[in-house]
């Protein structure tokens, strides 16, 4: 089974992935952002154009190849989290069909103001990888004042990306939509048990 954790930035996809790892220790998890970090550290970039080229030439081919390799091995549960859009859908569909994987999209949603507040805070957090907030990055770079980062997204640019890429419309296979406006009110247990039931049905 291929589970895609989808939704705009700031919806808690990484948190949900960690919950799934706890419940299903044998799952295979693959996230494009982790691959982006690896290539940023190994290659570095001196401009946003160079960063975009690295992602096109290395990050996405690596992601799809790794996904295909693990599907070819018959991993029972493959999970990926990203703000998926129509851009990724054709290749994900091709891989799922090629290896006979059922797909489940878990789409997390929240209001724009909530998403923006979370994104603004996250980009200024000390553990945010610098490659996501700098126009230039090489391994070992340090920035004490995260407010001084050179590639902070503006509120309007963030709104435009969400609108243009239609994160809230993405779906591959069955869909479960979860409102994460208030993290304290979200109960992920029924969702996780539904995945467990579907896995049992596949056996």
Backbone as a ProteinNet text record, in pm:
[ID]
protein_1_A
[PRIMARY]
XXXXXXXXXXXXXXXXXXXXXXXXXXXXXXXXXXXXXXXXXXXXXXXXXXXXXXXXXXXXXXXXXXXXXXXXXXXXXXXXXXXXXXXXXXXXXXXXXXXXXXXXXXXXXXXXXXXXXXXXXXXXXXXXXXXXXXXXXXXXXXXXXXXXXXXXXXXXXXXXXXXXXXXXXXXXXXXXXXXXXXXXXXXXXXXXXXXXXXXXXXX
[TERTIARY]
83.1	0	87.5	51.6	121.1	32.7	83.2	10.1	80.7	6.4	60.4	1.6	88.5	45.8	56.8	-57.4	-60.8	-119.1	-111.1	-162.7	-58.3	-102	-13.4	95.6	204.3	302.5	233.9	271.6	212.3	91.4	74.9	-39.8	-0.3	127	168.1	190.2	231.6	254.2	368.2	474.7	588.9	549.4	466.2	418.9	338.4	248.2	167.1	255.1	355.3	446.7	515.3	555.4	619.5	523	395.6	295.3	282.4	283.3	272.1	395	511.9	634.2	626.9	566.9	552.4	455.9	345.1	242.4	284.5	357.9	400.6	552.9	627.6	774.2	842.5	774.8	838.4	806	738.1	704.3	830.3	822.7	931.1	884.4	957.5	920.9	1021	970	1055.3	994.2	1073.2	1021.7	1114.9	1060.2	1143.6	1225.8	1171	1244.5	1373.5	1371.9	1494.3	1599.3	1554.2	1646.7	1700.9	1615.4	1661	1771.4	1753.4	1855.1	1986.8	1978.9	2100.4	2178.8	2108.6	2178.2	2227.2	2153.9	2200.4	2331.7	2342.6	2464.7	2580.1	2550	2657.8	2703.3	2610.6	2644.6	2648.4	2554	2543.1	2490.7	2456.6	2410.5	2441.6	2460.6	2495.5	2384.8	2273.4	2158.8	2034.3	1917.9	1793.1	1776.8	1830.4	1824.2	1906.3	2022.5	2106.6	2038.9	1974.3	1901.2	1789.8	1715.7	1606.7	1659.5	1775.4	1834.7	1876.4	1931.4	1970.9	1848.6	1739.3	1617.6	1566.1	1570.1	1520.8	1611.1	1742.1	1837.5	1866.9	1861.1	1902.5	1792.2	1726.7	1633.8	1516.7	1444.5	1323.8	1354.4	1456.4	1491.3	1527.4	1601.6	1637.9	1511.9	1421.5	1298.3	1217.1	1190.5	1108.6	1179.9	1311.1	1386.7	1383.4	1404.2	1401.8	1263.4	1160.9	1023.7	997.9	1040	1021	1097.1	1218.8	1298.8	1231	1180.9	1116.2	982.7	912.1	789.5	822.7	932.3	969.9	1006.8	1049.3	1080.5	955.2	841.9	716.9	698.9	759.5	738.2	588.5	544.7	401.4	338.5	411	358.2	466	437.8	527.5	455.2	521	458.5	548.1	486.7	561.9	482	553	483.8	545.7	456.7	501.3	376.5	392.4	277.6	256.5	203.1	188.2	92.3	120.2	33.1	20.2	-47.6	-64.5	69.4	172.1	304.7	360.2	337.1	390.8	297.3	173.3	71.9	100.9	142.3	162.7	264.6	379.8	481.9	442.8	376.8	329.6	225.8	137.9	37	103.3	202.3	274.4	340.7	407.8	475.9	376.4	268	167.7	107.1	76	17.3	118.8	243.8	347.6	372.1	364	396.3	272.9	155.4	32.1	3.1	31.5	8.4	-125	-203	-320.2	-273.2	-343.5	-304.1	-408.2	-358.1	-443.1	-382.1	-460.2	-415.7	-478.8	-394.8	-443.3	-412.6	-516.1	-499.3	-532.5	-432.5	-448.5	-479.1	-576.3	-619.5	-630.4	-616.4	-635	-655.6	-701.4	-723.7	-590.6	-595.6	-471.5	-401.2	-474.6	-410.8	-335.8	-393.8	-326.6	-201.7	-213.8	-98.5	14.6	-21.8	80.5	149	73.8	133.1	233.5	196.1	285.6	408.7	389.4	502.7	599.7	546.2	629.3	715.8	655.9	730.5	831.8	791	878.4	1004.8	989.8	1105.6	1205	1161.2	1249.2	1295.6	1256.5	1297.2	1443.4	1511.4	1654.3	1682.4	1584.7	1609.4	1568	1524.6	1488.9	1617.2	1622.8	1744	1764.7	1886.5	1914.3	1890.4	1902.5	1885.9	1745.3	1648.2	1511.1	1485.8	1574.7	1547.8	1661.6	1757.4	1869.2	1878.1	1920.7	1941.9	2072.3	2161	2289.2	2314.9	2356.9	2383.8	2493.4	2583.5	2683.6	2697.6	2733.5	2745.7	2833.9	2785.8	2860.5	2819.5	2737	2689.9	2610.6	2624.6	2555.9	2488.5	2369.4	2299.6	2233.4	2289.6	2237.2	2100.6	2085.9	1960	1879	1784.3	1706.1	1620	1592.1	1515.7	1592.8	1724.3	1809.7	1827.5	1757.8	1768.5	1730.3	1792.6	1776.3	1663.7	1597.5	1492.9	1365.1	1328	1200.1	1085.9	987.9	873.2	780.5	719.9	624.2	486.1	399.6	264.4	191.2	203.8	133	191	322.6	383.9	341	330.4	284.4	140.5	57.5	-82.1	-89.5	-6	-7.7	33.4	135.7	181.7	71	4.9	-103.4	-216.1	-246.4	-352.5	-313.5	-192.7	-148.9	-131.2	-76.2	-45.1	-161.9	-264.1	-389	-362.9	-288.3	-256.1	-381.5	-486.7	-608.9	-692	-646.3	-718.9	-650.5	-528.6	-453	-517.3	-526.5	-577.2	-526.6	-476.1	-438.5	-493.7	-586	-651.7	-759.4	-784.7	-885.3	-838.3	-933.9	-901.3	-958.7	-874.5	-920.1	-874.9	-968.2	-934	-945.3	-843.6	-839.4	-818.1	-907.8	-892.7	-796.8	-686.5	-584.6	-573.2	-684.2	-686.4	-637.2	-679.9	-638	-577.2	-446.1	-377.9	-429.8	-467.1	-511.4	-641.4	-716.7	-846.6	-841	-725.1	-714.3	-687.4	-771.5	-752.3	-711.8	-585.7	-534.8	-559.9	-606.1	-617.9	-710.7	-831.1	-917.1	-853	-781.9	-713.5	-606.3	-527	-418.9	-475	-584	-644	-708	-756.3	-811.7	-701.3	-583.7	-470.7	-436.1	-437.4	-407.4	-507.8	-634.8	-738.5	-717.9	-684.4	-663.3	-542	-439.5	-322.1	-357.7	-439.9	-483	-564.3	-645.9	-727.2	-641.2	-522.3	-433.4	-359.7	-353.5	-278.3	-352.4
-118.8	0	125.1	222.8	351.1	455.4	514	618.3	751	847.4	980.4	1079.2	1139.1	1241.7	1374.9	1431.7	1550.1	1669.3	1785.3	1907.2	2017	2138.4	2254.4	2245.7	2321.1	2333.1	2385	2329.5	2375.1	2295.7	2175.2	2093	1974.6	1962.2	1856.5	1721.1	1719.4	1591.7	1512	1580.7	1511.5	1449.5	1519.7	1467.6	1339.7	1342.9	1224.6	1109.3	1140.2	1035.6	967.9	1045.2	986.7	897.8	936.8	851.4	718.7	725.5	603.5	514.6	576	497.4	421.8	485.3	420.3	302.3	322.1	217.5	106.2	142.1	44.2	52.5	-9	4.9	-43	-129.5	-184.5	-105.4	8.4	86.1	146.4	175.8	247.6	389.7	487.1	628.2	698.9	780.3	856.8	994.6	1099.6	1235.2	1317.3	1387.4	1471.2	1574.8	1629.5	1732.8	1678.7	1555.2	1495.7	1479.5	1443.7	1429.5	1566.4	1667.6	1804.2	1845.8	1814.9	1849.3	1777.8	1650.9	1572.8	1631.2	1665.7	1722	1863.6	1938.6	2072.8	2063.8	1962.7	1946.9	1890.6	1803.6	1742.1	1829.5	1902.6	1984.2	2133.3	2179.6	2322.3	2397.9	2524.6	2607.6	2754	2831.5	2973.1	3066.5	3010	3090.8	3003.7	3068.1	2992.1	2916.8	2973.3	2904.6	2776.1	2783.3	2664.5	2561.2	2607.2	2517	2445.1	2520.6	2461.6	2357.8	2384.4	2290.5	2161.1	2173.6	2055.4	1968.9	2035	1960	1886.9	1954.2	1893.6	1779.8	1800.8	1705.3	1587.7	1613	1509.9	1466.3	1563.2	1530.4	1445.4	1493.7	1422	1289.7	1281	1148.6	1048.2	1093.9	1006.1	960.6	1053.9	1022.9	914.4	935.5	838.7	704.8	708.4	584	504.3	573.5	505.7	448.7	527	481.1	354.8	358.3	242.7	120.2	140.2	28	-41.7	37.2	-24	-87.6	-29.2	-93.2	-225.6	-227.6	-350.3	-461.7	-424	-522.9	-571.5	-505.8	-548	-502.2	-388.8	-335.8	-320.9	-372.7	-379.1	-240.8	-148.9	-14.2	87.9	168	276.4	407.8	498.3	626.1	740.6	840.8	959.8	1082.9	1185.8	1309.5	1426.9	1513.9	1629.5	1711	1839.4	1914.1	1872.8	1754.5	1700.9	1785.9	1791.5	1862.8	1778.5	1832.8	1759.2	1729.6	1806.8	1788.1	1648.3	1597.4	1465.8	1350	1381.4	1276.4	1174.9	1217.2	1117.4	1009.2	1047.6	947.3	862	921.4	842.5	740.1	783	692.7	579.2	613.3	513.6	409.4	455	361.7	270.7	329.9	250.5	143.9	182.2	86.8	-19.1	22.1	-70.8	-182.3	-146.8	-245.2	-293.3	-256.6	-308.5	-259.6	-133.8	-77.9	-4.3	-35.3	46.4	178.5	286.7	419.6	476.5	544.1	616.5	753.8	857.3	994.2	1043.8	1087.5	1152.7	1300.6	1377.8	1520.4	1602.5	1673.8	1755.3	1898.8	1960	2094.2	2186.9	2315.9	2420	2551.9	2653.1	2783.7	2847.4	2939.6	3002.7	3076	3148.8	3225.4	3133	3018.1	2920.9	2865.5	2833.4	2782.2	2884.1	3009.9	3114.2	3132.9	3132.4	3148.2	3035.7	2913.3	2799.2	2807.4	2845.2	2855.5	2964.4	3077.4	3189.3	3147.3	3077.6	3033.3	2924.7	2832.4	2721.1	2769	2865	2913.9	2988.4	3026.5	3099.3	3012.3	2886.6	2794.5	2754.5	2730.1	2696.8	2565.5	2473.9	2344.6	2341.3	2453.9	2460.2	2454.8	2362.4	2349.2	2476.4	2529.2	2657.8	2656.6	2542.2	2537	2577.5	2570.5	2607.5	2757.4	2829.4	2971.4	3063.6	3008.8	3089.1	3084.1	3195.6	3200	3130.2	3115.1	3048.1	2957.8	2834.7	2744.1	2644.9	2622.9	2517.1	2452.2	2324.9	2249	2322.9	2330.6	2397.5	2541.3	2597.2	2734.6	2746.1	2858.9	2883.8	3020.4	3030.1	3158.6	3167.1	3248.1	3259.6	3326.8	3432.9	3507.5	3461.3	3372.2	3317.3	3423.5	3530.8	3639.8	3701.6	3686.1	3746.3	3657.2	3546.1	3456.8	3531	3492.9	3567.5	3515.8	3409	3353.3	3324	3415.8	3401.3	3431.6	3343.9	3365.8	3470.1	3552.6	3651.7	3587.4	3653.5	3601.1	3587.9	3689.2	3685.5	3580.2	3564.2	3460.3	3321.3	3304.8	3177.8	3149.9	3252.9	3237.6	3198.2	3261.5	3235.9	3093.1	3044.1	2906.4	2806.7	2828.3	2738.2	2739.5	2859	2872.9	2807.5	2837.3	2787.5	2635.7	2581.8	2438	2351.7	2415.9	2347.7	2224.7	2248	2138.5	2071.9	2150.2	2096.5	2013.7	2003.3	1924	1791.1	1773.7	1654	1527.7	1427	1296.6	1189.3	1081.8	963.5	843.2	773	661.1	710.1	631.3	669.1	792.6	867.4	993	995.9	1037	1072.2	1215.4	1303.2	1443.3	1470.9	1535.8	1563.9	1713.6	1775.1	1916.7	1929.6	2001.3	2017	2163.4	2233.1	2373.8	2388.6	2295.2	2295.4	2158.9	2154.5	2026.9	1955.8	2033.4	1974	1895.4	1927.2	1862.7	1744.5	1717.4	1610.9	1476.4	1379.1	1242.1	1155.6	1117.4	1040.9	890.6	846.4	702.1	630.8	684.3	614.8	604.7	709.2	710.2	601.4	592.3	493.6	351.7	331.2	197.7	160.8	260.3	232	182	241.7	194.8	50.8	22.7	-112.9	-213.2	-175.6	-264	-289.5	-183.3	-199.4	-287.5	-274.7	-360.8	-506.6	-530	-667.2	-725.5	-640.4	-686.3	-725.1	-664.2	-693.3	-825.2	-874.5	-998.3	-1121.3
0	0	0	-82	-85.9	-19.1	89.3	161.2	137.5	86.5	60.2	160	240	334.5	262.9	228.3	143.4	219.1	155	216	213.6	234.4	231	337.3	320.9	429.3	555.4	669.4	794.7	838.8	783.9	823.8	912	944.6	1037.2	973.7	848.4	779.1	843	881.6	943.8	1077.4	1152	1280.6	1258.9	1161.8	1132.7	1084.5	1004.7	959	1077.1	1175.6	1294.3	1372.2	1377.2	1442.1	1367.2	1235.6	1155.5	1173.2	1184.8	1207.7	1339.8	1440.2	1570	1561.4	1490	1478.2	1383	1278	1176.9	1161.5	1251.8	1252.3	1124.4	1048.8	928.9	802.6	816.2	697.2	635.2	506.7	439.4	415.1	468.5	454.3	364.6	275.6	185.5	165.6	192.1	177.1	88.7	-9.1	-96.1	-19.6	87.8	161.2	222.7	269.6	324	214.3	95.9	-16.8	-56.9	-52.9	-82.4	14	141.7	241.4	211.6	176	148.3	31.6	-75.1	-190.9	-164.2	-83.4	-47.4	29.3	114.6	193.6	110.6	17.8	-60.5	-177.1	-238.9	-355.4	-324.8	-241.8	-214.6	-336.3	-315.8	-428.1	-398.1	-504.9	-491.5	-536.7	-580.2	-621.8	-618.6	-621	-622.4	-754.3	-861.4	-990.8	-986.7	-922.4	-909.6	-819.9	-715.3	-626	-702.3	-783.4	-861.3	-959.7	-1018.1	-1113.1	-1044.1	-923.3	-845.8	-814.6	-777.6	-746.9	-870.3	-984.2	-1108.1	-1155	-1144.5	-1199.7	-1107.1	-975.5	-880.1	-783.1	-719.6	-610.9	-658.8	-759.8	-800.8	-869.9	-955.1	-1008.8	-899.3	-797.9	-686.1	-612.4	-587.8	-514	-585.5	-713.3	-786.8	-802.9	-821.7	-835	-705	-592.5	-462.4	-433.6	-465.3	-444.2	-526.5	-651.7	-738.4	-691.1	-641.4	-592.4	-474.9	-381.1	-264.9	-301.7	-396.5	-443.4	-512.4	-588.2	-659	-561.9	-441.4	-337.8	-265.7	-294.4	-233.2	-89.9	-54.4	81	106.6	222	252.1	264.5	328.9	350.5	316.6	216	175	200.8	272.8	308.8	263.7	204.4	164.5	202.9	248.8	284.9	211.3	159	81.9	47.6	18	-35.8	-182.2	-200.6	-336.2	-419.1	-549.3	-642.7	-769.3	-868.3	-993.9	-1060.7	-1026.2	-1086.2	-1057.8	-936.7	-899.8	-936.1	-967	-981.6	-1092.9	-1212.7	-1319.3	-1283.9	-1229.6	-1197.8	-1078.2	-979.2	-865.6	-911.7	-1000.8	-1056.2	-1133.4	-1214.9	-1293.8	-1204.2	-1098.1	-1007.8	-936.7	-887.1	-815.5	-906.7	-1029.5	-1123.6	-1166.2	-1183.8	-1229	-1128.2	-999.4	-895.4	-818.9	-867.9	-809.8	-669.1	-642.5	-509.1	-502.4	-398.7	-369.4	-310.6	-343.7	-296.1	-200.8	-99.2	-5.2	15.9	-9.2	16.3	145.2	237.2	359.2	343	321.4	292.2	416.3	465.2	585.2	544.6	612.7	573.7	694.6	667.7	769.3	695.9	767.4	705.7	667.2	572.2	527.6	640.8	723.6	831.3	927	954.8	1042.2	974.6	846.2	772.1	768.8	746.2	739.1	874.3	980.1	1113.1	1140.2	1106.5	1128.7	1039	914	821	866.8	907.2	952.4	1071.2	1165.8	1284	1248.4	1163.7	1128.4	1056.7	967.5	892.8	981.2	1099.7	1191.5	1308.4	1307.3	1413.8	1394.9	1506.1	1501.1	1428.8	1428.4	1364.5	1217.2	1163.6	1021.3	938.9	843.8	762.8	681.2	686.4	622.3	471.7	408.8	263.4	219.7	311.2	276.8	288.5	356.1	382.7	337.3	262.3	214	61.4	1.5	-142.7	-181.2	-84.2	-106.4	13.5	-11.6	100.8	64.9	161.4	151.9	288.7	288	412.3	512.9	636.3	741.7	764.8	675.2	694.7	823.9	891.2	1017.8	1011	1068	1076.7	1213.4	1300.6	1436.9	1438.2	1359.5	1355.4	1235.1	1257.4	1146.5	1078.2	1147.6	1088.1	970.7	971.9	869.1	746.5	740.9	624.9	496.8	386.7	261.5	171.3	211.7	125.5	203.6	293.3	363.2	266.1	262.6	175.7	237.4	153.6	202.5	214.1	285.9	305.1	171.5	87.6	-40.6	-134.8	-131.9	-215.7	-168.7	-38.3	18.3	-24.2	-18.6	-61	-209.1	-290.3	-434.1	-466	-395.2	-417.2	-383.7	-270.3	-229.4	-332.2	-383.6	-483.5	-615.6	-661.3	-792.1	-793.9	-687.2	-686	-637.9	-583.7	-546.3	-459.4	-353.6	-261.4	-205.8	-185.7	-125.3	-222.2	-346.6	-445.3	-475.8	-425	-462.6	-406.6	-493.8	-450.8	-545.2	-488.1	-564.7	-489.9	-551.7	-484.5	-389.8	-285.7	-185.7	-108.9	-55.2	13.4	154.1	248.3	382.8	406.9	437.4	463.4	612.5	667.3	810.5	831.3	906.9	940.9	1058.3	1036.3	1140.9	1184.1	1177.7	1219.7	1363.3	1448.1	1588.9	1619.1	1630.2	1653.8	1778.2	1878.8	2005.3	1989.3	1885	1865.1	1768.7	1713.1	1612.3	1678.7	1646.6	1695.4	1575.8	1571.7	1458.3	1471.6	1587.9	1610.7	1512	1485.4	1388.2	1249.7	1211.6	1082.8	1076.3	1181.1	1185.2	1185.8	1259.2	1262.8	1129.6	1058.4	924.8	832	842.3	762.2	800.2	930.9	977.8	920.9	919.6	866.2	716.9	643.6	499.9	471.6	553.5	537.5	563.3	664.2	694.5	579.6	517.1	404.8	284.6	276.3	163.5	180.7	305	332.9	280.3
[MASK]
+++++++++++++++++++++++++++++++++++++++++++++++++++++++++++++++++++++++++++++++++++++++++++++++++++++++++++++++++++++++++++++++++++++++++++++++++++++++++++++++++++++++++++++++++++++++++++++++++++++++++++

